[in-house]
Amino acid sequence: MAGSSNNVLLVDDMCAALVDTGYATHAPQTMALVKQTLGARPLDLIVNTHLHSDHCGGNALLQSTWPCRTAIPASEADAVRNWDETRLTFRATGQRCERFTFTETIAPGAQLRLGALDWQVLGAPGHDPHSLMLYCADERILISADALWENGFGVIFPELEGESGFAEEQAVLEAIAKLDVRLVIPGHGAPFTNVEEALERAFSRVAWLRADPARNAKNALKVLIVFKLLEVRAMNFDTLLRMLDDAAVMRAAASMLKPRGEWSTLVHTTVEELAARNGPLEIDGERIVARQA
């Protein structure tokens, strides 16, 4: 999770499909863009690569607008069906997502026909154990979700909760390196063609994180703080400190970095780093403010 997420609209004569739907606060904008592109045609299908709130936050609004089918990772089906907020990550990351439903599931090895192209569903654990990618061999296009960005990849969240994630991310990068990829459409950032260079940077980053897991925790805390501020625009330090106790993933990241009694200092130091050198946040007394783009 980092900034706005990419949504990929794939349209052919049979189906208009949207891969990922962005965060809840962006849902009206996502819907407007889909309507503008499709005109009078309805959206037929939503495909979620994974269920972090910045990839499925628009599901509910789109489902209420069109009677579209929705495909989610098969391993998340029970959690969504029962809306199990312990297993789903929204509350644990301090984020929100309106309840949505699904009509079908996808898993590694599945084949999808989208945008008049054939796509293979690939597993992409690491950032999230349930995450998937879509690969079109004919056009050599990879929709990589948060497994590979031009400059890195998403936070390795399982490692914050005592589960394996670095090894899985390494394996996913190795699998991508074996594919014939011309274009990567990542979960965040612009599409890119310099795939070999991106992979080199990603392999280097995995090694750097594995050498000191606190680096992953620090990155996670920064990412989640910025993401929350981009939603609410402003927050005081005390509110943010309470979030560390309430959001399990944020709490786990903070616990890896400092003892509970030092979290106030940790929060102030982290925000100061995010505000330095024209960073994404500003400090206004006891308030933290998202910097205007």
GIRA-V224707 format. One line per field, one symbol per residue. ss: DSSP state (@ for helix, = for strand, . for the rest). phi: phi as a letter, one per 40 degrees, with the letter a starting at -180 (. if undefined). A space follows every 50 residues. Layout:
ss->???
phi->???
This chain:
ss->.......====....====....@@@@@@@@@@@@@@@......===... ..@@@@..@@@@@@@...=====@@@@@@@@................... ...===....====..=======........=====....=====...=. .=....@@@@@....@@@@@@@@@@@@@....====.....=..@@@@@@ @@@@@@@@@@@..@@@@@@@@@@@@@@@@@@@.===@@@@@@@@@@.@@@ @@@@@@@..@@@@@@@@@@@@@@@@@@@..====..====...
phi->.agcbcbbcbbaccabbbcgbgcdccdcccccccccccgcccccabbbca bcccbbccdccccccbcccbbbddcbdcccdcfcccccccccbgbbacdb bababbadgcbbbbggbcbccbcachdacbcbbbbbccbfbbccfbcabc bhacdccdccbgbcaccccdccccccccccbcbbbccagcdabccccccd cccccdcccccadcccccccccccccdcccccgaaccccccccccccdcc ccccccbacdcbcccdcccccdccccffccbbbbgcbbbcccc
